[in-house]
């Protein structure tokens, strides 16, 4: 490595650290080298992992995590340890507990939904080859996506533009960090926590709904141009029957104005339905939540009802678009049945031209 510190592997593939040059012959283990570095500089390292998958967190899961951490650290000589659990509620209030038992005892008294939980474990560990305790800080932060979104929904409703709620799926749902001296100990603890997170109950949206949600962003363009095509097709197909040759300039101008008005109305209806569909589909997101109290359950039920409502409105708007297309086609066909260019008593554009 350099003239002061060098490394080499022995027959057992271990990597001892050599202090000084080759003549010094002072070889120490990597465990001691890390301890010396921490003692001299006073610095520790940090290991971080992000949690992106949606989950359902209960008090039993927190108890399970606490037991796993205790079991995974029993192999070490722990001189001192303490824990703190911070709970943040919807509405910017928070509480802190010193143990899982106190958390279970007092968590239901607040009457507010839990937005975030942060567990911090501080350990002083003496490793076999070191003579002094090393400080390890384990921090586990977990967020309730439902509580954060529903807590901001009122603010979103007051805005002049819509915010797609499914974009919040890109935000992490949790983070694990370990401040450590020895990397081996940190990796062992991190593996225990990651195994626990992988065992949490997860929520999943159907693949069909995900595809529809991604396509809904193009709904305003697709639906408005479809309606525009329908109106143009009707005008093109039925213009000869409604406006046969020989009509005057005034009747032709009126016919053009009516056609432009019809096209504009169809275009605006299609645009409105498309924006309505997109707006409701954008409110559908993968729920991830913490369920500790009855207030959490109420908020979760409210969120699920809002998502179902958005899905229903989106589906209803698509059905409405199809019905408008069918009804307009039937109406145009019935109207043509009552138009007879040879009937002088009916106010067709042809009769008006003949009178003129």
KAMOVEN-V475210 format. One record per helix or strand of 3 or more residues. SS is the DSSP state (H for helix, E for strand). FROM is the first residue (numbers start at 1). TO is the last residue. If there is no record, write none. Layout:
ss from to
SS FROM TO
SS FROM TO
This chain:
ss from to
E 5 9
E 15 19
E 26 28
H 30 41
E 45 51
E 56 58
H 59 73
E 77 89
E 94 97
H 100 109
E 114 126
E 134 143
H 145 157
H 165 170
E 174 180
H 183 198
H 207 216
H 219 242
H 249 281
E 289 291
H 294 337
H 349 355
